[in-house]
Each structure stands twice: as structure tokens, then as C-alpha cells.
Amino acid sequence: MLPGARLSSLAGVTTGAGPAPAPEDSGGAAAAPASGTHIAGPAPAPEDSGGAAVAPASGTHVAGRTGAAGRPGSGRPSVPTGREPARRRGSRAAAPGGAGRAGAGPSRGLVLLLAVATGVNVATNYYVQPLLETIRHSFGVGPGAAGVIVTTSQVGYAAGLLLLLPLGDLLERRRLVVGMSCVTAASLVGIASAPSLDVVYVFSVIAGATSVVAQILVAFSASLARDAERGRVVGTVMSGLILGILLARTVAGYVAAASSWRVVYFMAAGVMLVLAGVLWRELPRYREETELTYPQVLKSVGVIFREEPVLRRRALYGALSFAAFTVLWTSLAFLLAAPPYRYGVGTIGLFGLAGVAGAAMASIAGRLADRGRQALVTVATAAAMLLAFVMLAVAPRDLVVLIAGIVLLDLGAQGMHVTNQSEIYRLAGAARSRVNSAYMTGYFIGGTLGSIGAAATYASFGWDGPAGLGAAFGGLAFLISLTERRFQRRQIPS
């Protein structure tokens, strides 16, 4: 049995042996096949209530036309996503953001909203970084106790990736996004009003877990986009995510300097609530119809990861690129605080703005992925990460070289990340949240290893330690990328 076929049997995909007539809803209008539905024979074009033909939903598998990973002519079965009856009319809903028209992708306004929402949600995990010293003095604790706030946020985020992100394939996404955003807002209020550091820990775990709504929104944008524009749309939304990470530190630092660290979190909660209201109004209703239960959805994440070589390979690229990224940003503050720089916290925070180039690269990488240049972008971005650490190792005390290295690393890491996501979102139209869960878990593991390694090597070898470690991560990604074209050719049977 082919791997994909075995996966289909495990997940309970319904397949037909012949032509599959379009089911009808209560109004008698034929409904489009559900995303991820396998149609083994020709399917008549369904019609909406106005009689116009409706294109099959993204991810629909038509035998002889689309193989696994959505690549024409691949000849492999599609990634199974569970037994998926046809979506009822209106379940993918239509309209507030201009994404409900048959065959049309999301409007520019909706893509911009998704980018902003993604950035605001991911910023939740980064407000604390420039505030640790202030929070430490507020509660009268040592640096180690204050630093645990970052750890609790990461633990919550990891739990969210594994347990909450797959819900995007099970529940109606607009309701899920808005509900999780409201929980995040409540958690931010809890942090702002916390009477003790232990309370901060608890609410940091919750806020970290629900902040994975940013990843749900990235997968949402991929589902709404047409195949020809998916890379561009995902790249634009990822630009918002990157800017959210970069600006969170700067905004938090300046607001805290003008008032207090608690005001930062009260303001963030208010922004999150306003955003939740806008998302409820503007997002289209969207649900992947499936009969899988929640435990089955969680189990299918591992099954999909095991059966999809593209996902495994892209998860490895993601882990290596995020490891290199976190090596730099974990150790950079130590370098800048020491001679010859001797910069203060505010000045060190401004170096995050050098990463704005990465936001621009996200959009470029997405467009190149749409044009079939994934292999080229993969090699180029891996080479950029390796070259960046060579520069940072050779001349770390030259400010111009230092900034150039930071910019180059951000270009490489973010370009690789967007290319990875553009590739994995081609795998399964009805399982994008689960595919993203598997990918982001690997990505997060890489970042954690990079952070731990940076701290350990800096303590033992000074700046040379993290510079060498980052070069090793970038070099390994580059060596693997040199085999990318051969790997892609192996995915297409002769």
C-alpha cells in the first residue's frame, strides 16, 4: 500500500470509485466539494444558488490532476485529512473580507488585516524582553527569577503549537481566532495587575499558549488564497508577524520608560480587544468539515509528519534557520553591553530594527515561491545565514559589519521561513493547521536549542562561541540546500 493510501486509511478519508455527484444543501443548490475531499473520477461542476459554476475548494483532490502536496502530475495520493463530507453552502462563508467569491482570493484589505492581527498576537511573547530588569525591581527578585517569565511564555507557546494550533482544522476559524484573542487579552490584564511574580508566571503561560492564534491566521491566509498567489499572501502576512516581533520590544521599552511596565500590558490588552472586534466583523466564516475528533486530529499531526517527506525536510530547514536566528539574538546583548560598545538597554533594543529587512524579504520570498523558485531561494537564504555569521565572527567590533551581518541573517532566516511555509501549505488544503503545527514544533525546537547553545558557548568562549555555533547551523542548512533540486525531482515519479 502506498504511504499516502495507508495514511488515508488511518485517518478515514472517504474516497469514491467513480464520478462523485455534488451533494446538495437544504436549498437544493449543489455544494462544492470539501477541501481535502478525494474525487476519484470526474466531478460535475457544482452550481451556487445563482446557477454559476463554483470552483472546488482549495485542496480538493481530483484524480489525474492533482497529486500529493498539490503538485500537478506527482501521481501520489493526497495527504489525508479525515473523512470530509462536502462543505455546506455558506460554511466557507463569504464575504466580509472579500474572500467568499468563487475562485477569488482574499482582498488586499483582508490580507493587510491578517498581517496586522498576526503581528499584534505574536508581539504578546516579546513585550517582556526589554522589561525584565524593571519587572525584577518591581517584585524585588533576582535576574534568574525574572528570566523565568520568558521561559513560561515559551512553555505556553510550545503547548499551544501542539494542542491549540490543530484546532484550526476542527473548529470554525473566525470564532476560534476571536475567542483565543479574547483569552489573550484577559491574560494580559492578569499580567498587568499581578500582585506577585507567580501570578505573572501563570498568566504568561496562558498568553503564550493563546498567542499561537498568529499561526492559525497564517494558515487561514493560505487557505483563503488561490494557488497562484499563496506565496505572496503568506509572505505579506509573515511580514506582519516579523514586524510584530521587532516593534514589540521597541514599543514596550518606550512605553515603560514613560510610565511603567504594567501600562504596557494594559495597553496591549486594549489593543487585543479592539482587534478581536475588528476580526469578528471582517473575517469570513471558514471551517474545514471533518468527522475527526480532537484526539484524532492531534494524532494525525504525527501521522502527516511521518508520511510527508517535504514537511520533514522543511521542518529541518526551519529548525536550523531559527536556531541560527536565536543564537544571534540571545548573545547579541552581551556583545553590545561589553567594550568597545558599552551600549545601554535602550540602544541595544534599537538593533532589533535592523531586522526590518527580514520583513521585506518575507514578501519577496513568497512571490518567488509562487514562481517556482523554491530551490533557488532555499540555497540563497541558507548561504546568507552562513555568510552573516562569518562576518560576525571575523569583525564583531566593527559596527558597520555588525549591522550588515544582522541584516543579512534576518534576510536569510525570514526568507527561508516563508519559503518553508509556502511549500508546506501546498501539502493538504484541509489540514493546513495540522501541517503548520508539525512544522512550527520543529521550528520552535530549533530556536530553543539555539538559545541554550548561545548562552552556554558565550559563557565558555565569549563571542567566538555563538558566532561559531551560528555558522554551524547556517552551514548545515546550506549543505542540505545544495541537494534541494535533486530532492524535488525525486518527489515526481518518472
C-alpha positions in Angstrom: 0.0 0.0 0.0 1.3 3.4 -0.9 2.2 5.6 2.1 -0.4 8.2 1.3 -3.0 5.5 0.8 -2.1 3.9 4.2 -2.4 7.4 5.8 -5.8 7.8 4.2 -7.0 4.5 5.8 -5.6 5.6 9.2 -7.4 9.0 9.0 -10.6 7.6 7.5 -10.6 9.6 4.2 -13.7 8.9 2.1 -12.9 8.1 -1.5 -15.1 7.3 -4.4 -14.6 4.8 -7.1 -16.3 6.7 -9.8 -17.8 10.1 -10.6 -18.8 11.9 -7.5 -22.0 13.9 -7.8 -22.1 17.2 -5.9 -24.2 16.9 -2.8 -27.0 19.4 -2.3 -27.8 21.6 0.7 -31.3 22.2 2.0 -32.0 24.7 -0.6 -31.3 22.3 -3.4 -28.2 24.0 -4.6 -25.1 21.9 -5.2 -22.3 22.4 -2.8 -18.6 22.5 -3.7 -16.5 19.5 -2.6 -14.9 20.0 0.7 -11.2 20.9 0.9 -9.2 17.7 1.1 -12.0 15.5 -0.4 -10.7 12.9 -2.8 -12.7 12.5 -6.0 -11.6 9.5 -8.0 -13.5 10.3 -11.1 -14.6 13.4 -13.0 -16.9 15.6 -10.9 -19.6 17.7 -12.4 -19.2 21.4 -11.8 -21.4 22.4 -8.9 -23.5 25.5 -9.1 -24.3 28.1 -6.5 -27.8 29.5 -5.9 -27.4 31.7 -8.9 -26.5 28.9 -11.3 -22.9 29.9 -11.7 -20.3 27.2 -11.6 -18.3 27.2 -8.3 -14.7 26.1 -8.3 -13.8 23.2 -6.0 -12.5 24.3 -2.6 -8.7 24.7 -2.1 -7.1 21.3 -1.5 -9.7 19.2 -3.3 -8.0 16.2 -4.9 -9.1 15.3 -8.4 -7.6 12.0 -9.6 -5.2 12.5 -12.5 -4.9 16.2 -12.0 -3.5 16.9 -8.5 -1.3 14.6 -6.5 0.0 14.8 -3.0 1.3 18.2 -2.0 -1.0 19.7 -4.6 1.6 19.4 -7.3 0.4 18.6 -10.8 1.4 15.2 -12.0 3.0 14.0 -8.8 1.0 10.8 -9.0 0.9 10.3 -5.3 -2.3 10.2 -3.2 -3.2 13.4 -1.4 -2.5 14.0 2.3 -5.4 12.7 4.2 -7.2 15.0 6.5 -10.1 12.9 7.8 -13.4 12.0 6.4 -14.6 15.2 4.9 -18.1 15.5 3.5 -18.9 18.3 1.2 -18.9 21.7 2.8 -22.4 23.2 3.2 -23.1 26.3 1.3 -22.0 29.3 3.4 -19.7 27.3 5.7 -16.7 28.9 4.0 -18.5 32.0 4.0 -18.4 34.6 2.3 -17.9 37.9 2.3 -16.9 40.3 4.9 -13.3 40.4 3.8 -13.9 39.8 0.1 -12.8 36.2 0.3 -16.1 34.5 -0.4 -16.3 34.9 -4.2 -15.8 31.7 -6.1 -12.3 31.4 -7.4 -11.2 34.7 -5.9 -8.6 35.1 -3.2 -8.7 37.5 -0.2 -8.8 41.2 -0.9 -5.8 43.4 -0.2 -7.6 44.9 2.8 -8.2 41.4 4.3 -4.6 40.4 3.8 -3.5 43.6 5.5 -5.8 42.9 8.4 -4.4 39.4 8.7 -0.9 40.7 8.7 -1.7 43.3 11.4 -3.5 40.7 13.5 -0.7 38.3 13.2 1.8 40.9 14.3 -0.2 42.0 17.3 -0.7 38.4 18.5 2.9 37.4 18.2 4.0 40.6 20.0 2.5 39.2 23.2 5.5 37.0 23.6 8.1 39.8 23.1 6.9 42.7 25.2 8.6 41.2 28.3 12.1 41.1 26.8 13.1 44.8 27.4 11.1 44.9 30.6 12.8 42.1 32.6 15.0 44.5 34.6 12.1 46.7 35.5 9.9 43.8 36.5 12.7 42.3 38.6 12.9 45.5 40.7 9.1 45.8 40.9 8.9 42.4 42.7 12.3 42.5 44.4 13.6 39.4 42.8 16.8 38.4 41.1 17.5 38.2 37.4 17.0 34.4 37.3 13.5 34.6 38.7 12.6 37.4 36.3 14.0 35.5 33.4 11.6 32.6 34.1 8.9 34.8 32.6 10.4 34.3 29.2 10.6 30.5 29.9 7.0 30.3 30.9 5.9 32.1 27.8 7.9 29.7 25.7 6.4 26.7 27.5 2.9 28.1 26.9 3.7 28.7 23.2 5.0 25.2 22.8 1.9 23.8 24.4 -0.2 26.0 22.1 1.6 24.7 19.0 0.9 21.1 19.9 -2.6 21.4 21.4 -4.3 24.5 20.1 -3.0 25.1 16.6 -4.5 21.9 15.2 -8.0 23.2 16.3 -7.8 25.4 13.2 -8.7 22.3 11.2 -11.5 21.2 13.5 -13.4 24.4 14.6 -14.8 27.4 12.7 -11.8 29.6 12.3 -13.3 33.1 12.8 -14.9 32.1 16.1 -11.7 30.3 17.2 -9.4 33.3 16.4 -11.7 35.8 18.1 -12.2 33.6 21.2 -8.5 33.0 21.6 -7.7 36.7 21.1 -10.1 37.5 24.0 -8.4 34.9 26.2 -5.1 36.5 25.4 -6.4 40.0 26.3 -7.7 38.7 29.6 -4.3 37.1 30.3 -2.5 40.4 29.5 -4.7 42.1 32.1 -3.8 39.4 34.5 -0.1 40.0 34.0 -0.6 43.8 34.3 -2.4 43.5 37.6 -0.4 40.6 39.1 0.3 41.0 42.8 3.2 38.6 42.7 5.6 37.1 40.2 4.0 33.6 40.5 0.8 35.2 39.1 2.8 36.6 36.2 4.1 33.1 35.5 0.6 31.6 35.3 -0.8 34.3 33.0 2.4 34.2 30.9 1.8 30.5 30.2 -1.8 31.2 29.1 -0.9 34.2 27.0 1.9 32.2 25.4 -0.4 29.4 24.5 -3.2 31.5 23.0 -0.7 33.6 21.1 -0.5 30.8 18.6 -3.5 32.4 17.0 -0.8 34.1 14.9 0.0 30.8 13.3 -3.7 30.0 12.9 -4.0 33.2 10.9 -1.0 32.4 8.7 -2.7 29.0 7.9 -6.0 30.9 7.4 -4.4 33.2 4.9 -3.0 30.2 3.0 -6.5 28.6 2.8 -8.1 31.8 1.5 -5.5 32.4 -1.1 -5.6 30.9 -4.6 -2.7 28.5 -5.5 -1.1 31.1 -7.8 -1.0 33.8 -5.1 -0.4 31.7 -2.0 3.2 32.5 -1.6 2.6 36.3 -1.9 -0.3 36.2 0.6 1.6 34.2 3.1 4.7 36.4 2.6 2.7 39.5 3.3 1.1 38.0 6.4 4.5 36.8 7.6 5.9 40.4 7.1 3.3 41.5 9.7 4.4 38.8 12.1 8.1 39.8 11.8 7.3 43.5 12.3 5.2 42.5 15.4 8.3 40.8 16.9 10.6 43.7 16.1 8.3 46.5 17.2 7.1 44.8 20.3 10.4 45.3 22.0 10.8 48.9 21.0 7.3 50.0 21.9 7.4 48.2 25.2 10.6 49.8 26.1 9.5 53.3 25.3 6.0 53.0 27.0 7.6 51.5 30.1 10.1 54.3 30.2 7.3 56.9 30.0 5.0 55.2 32.5 5.5 51.6 33.9 5.7 48.0 32.7 2.1 47.4 33.8 0.9 50.1 31.4 2.5 48.2 28.6 0.3 45.1 29.3 -2.9 47.1 29.9 -2.4 48.8 26.6 -1.7 45.5 24.8 -4.9 44.1 26.3 -6.9 47.0 25.0 -5.4 46.7 21.5 -6.1 43.0 21.5 -9.8 43.5 22.4 -10.2 46.1 19.7 -8.6 43.8 17.2 -10.9 40.9 18.2 -13.9 43.1 17.4 -12.5 44.0 14.0 -11.7 40.4 13.2 -15.2 39.3 14.1 -16.6 41.9 11.8 -14.2 41.4 8.8 -13.1 37.8 8.8 -15.1 35.4 6.6 -16.5 32.3 8.3 -14.4 29.3 7.4 -14.5 25.7 8.6 -12.9 22.6 7.2 -15.6 20.0 7.5 -14.3 16.8 9.1 -15.6 14.0 11.3 -12.3 13.6 13.2 -12.5 14.0 16.9 -10.0 16.2 18.8 -7.8 13.3 19.9 -7.8 12.0 16.3 -6.8 15.4 15.0 -3.9 15.5 17.4 -2.8 12.0 16.4 -3.0 12.9 12.7 -0.3 15.6 13.2 2.3 12.9 13.8 0.9 10.7 11.0 1.1 13.5 8.5 4.7 14.4 9.6 5.7 10.8 9.2 4.2 10.4 5.8 5.3 13.7 4.2 9.0 14.0 3.2 8.5 17.6 2.1 7.2 18.5 5.6 10.0 16.8 7.4 12.7 18.4 5.2 11.1 21.9 5.6 10.8 21.4 9.3 14.6 20.7 9.4 15.3 23.8 7.4 13.1 25.8 9.8 14.8 24.3 12.9 18.2 25.2 11.6 17.3 28.7 10.5 15.5 29.6 13.7 18.4 28.1 15.7 20.8 30.4 13.9 18.4 33.3 14.4 18.1 32.8 18.2 21.9 32.2 18.6 22.4 35.8 17.4 19.6 37.5 19.4 20.3 35.6 22.6 24.0 36.6 22.6 24.0 40.0 20.9 23.0 41.9 24.0 26.1 40.5 25.8 28.4 41.7 22.9 26.8 45.2 22.8 26.9 45.7 26.5 30.7 44.9 26.7 33.6 47.0 25.4 34.0 48.6 22.9 30.3 49.3 22.6 29.1 49.6 26.2 25.5 50.3 25.0 22.6 50.7 27.3 19.4 48.7 27.2 17.5 51.3 25.1 20.2 51.4 22.5 20.5 47.6 22.4 16.8 47.4 21.8 17.1 49.6 18.7 19.2 47.0 17.0 16.1 45.0 16.6 15.0 47.5 13.9 17.8 46.1 11.7 15.6 43.1 11.3 13.0 45.2 9.3 14.9 44.0 6.2 13.6 40.5 7.1 10.0 41.7 6.8 10.7 42.9 3.3 12.3 39.6 2.4 9.3 37.7 3.6 7.2 39.2 0.8 9.9 38.7 -1.8 10.4 35.1 -0.9 6.7 34.4 -1.1 6.5 35.9 -4.6 9.5 33.8 -5.8 7.9 30.7 -4.3 4.8 31.4 -6.4 7.0 31.4 -9.5 8.5 28.0 -8.7 11.9 29.3 -7.5 11.8 27.5 -4.1 15.1 25.7 -4.6 16.9 28.8 -5.6 15.6 30.8 -2.6 16.4 27.9 -0.3 20.1 27.9 -1.4 20.4 31.7 -1.4 18.8 32.1 2.1 20.9 29.4 3.6 24.1 30.9 2.1 23.1 34.3 3.5 22.8 32.9 7.1 26.2 31.2 6.8 27.9 34.4 5.3 26.3 36.5 8.1 27.9 34.5 10.8 31.3 34.5 9.0 31.1 38.3 9.0 30.0 38.4 12.7 32.9 36.1 13.6 35.6 38.0 11.7 34.7 41.6 12.6 32.3 41.7 15.6 33.6 45.0 16.9 33.2 46.8 13.6 29.7 48.5 13.9 29.1 48.6 10.1 30.0 44.9 9.7 27.9 44.0 12.7 24.8 45.7 11.4 25.3 44.3 7.9 25.6 40.8 9.5 22.4 41.3 11.4 20.5 42.4 8.3 21.9 39.5 6.2 21.0 37.0 8.9 17.4 38.3 9.1 17.1 38.2 5.3 18.2 34.6 5.3 16.2 33.4 8.2 13.0 35.1 7.3 13.3 34.2 3.6 13.9 30.6 4.5 10.9 30.6 6.9 8.5 32.0 4.3 9.7 29.6 1.6 9.2 26.7 4.0 5.6 27.7 4.8 4.8 28.3 1.1 6.0 24.8 0.4 4.2 23.0 3.3 0.9 24.8 2.7 0.8 23.0 -0.7 0.5 19.7 1.0 -3.0 19.5 2.3 -5.7 22.1 1.8 -7.9 20.8 4.7 -5.0 20.1 7.1 -3.0 23.3 7.0 -3.3 24.0 10.7 -2.0 20.5 11.5 0.8 20.7 8.9 1.7 24.1 10.4 1.6 22.6 13.9 4.2 19.9 12.9 6.4 22.4 11.2 6.3 25.1 13.9 7.0 22.4 16.6 10.3 21.6 14.8 10.9 25.3 14.3 10.5 26.0 18.0 12.7 23.1 19.0 15.5 24.6 16.8 15.0 28.0 18.4 15.2 26.5 21.9 18.4 24.6 21.1 19.9 27.8 19.6 19.1 29.8 22.7 20.5 27.2 25.1 23.6 26.8 22.9 24.2 30.5 22.6 24.2 31.0 26.4 26.4 28.0 27.0 29.0 28.8 24.3 29.2 32.5 25.2 29.9 31.6 28.8 32.7 29.3 27.8 34.2 31.0 24.7 32.9 34.6 24.6 31.5 35.9 21.3 33.5 33.4 19.3 31.3 30.6 20.8 27.9 31.8 19.5 29.5 33.0 16.2 30.9 29.5 15.5 27.6 27.8 16.6 25.5 30.1 14.3 27.9 29.4 11.4 27.5 25.7 12.1 23.7 25.9 11.9 23.8 28.0 8.7 26.5 25.8 7.2 24.4 22.7 7.7 21.3 24.3 6.2 23.5 25.4 3.2 24.9 21.9 2.7 21.4 20.4 2.8 20.0 23.0 0.4 22.6 22.0 -2.3 20.6 18.8 -2.6 17.2 20.5 -2.9 16.8 20.2 -6.7 17.6 16.5 -6.6 15.1 16.1 -3.7 12.4 17.9 -5.6 12.9 15.7 -8.7 12.6 12.6 -6.5 9.1 13.7 -5.5 7.9 13.5 -9.1 7.6 9.9 -10.2 9.0 9.2 -13.7 
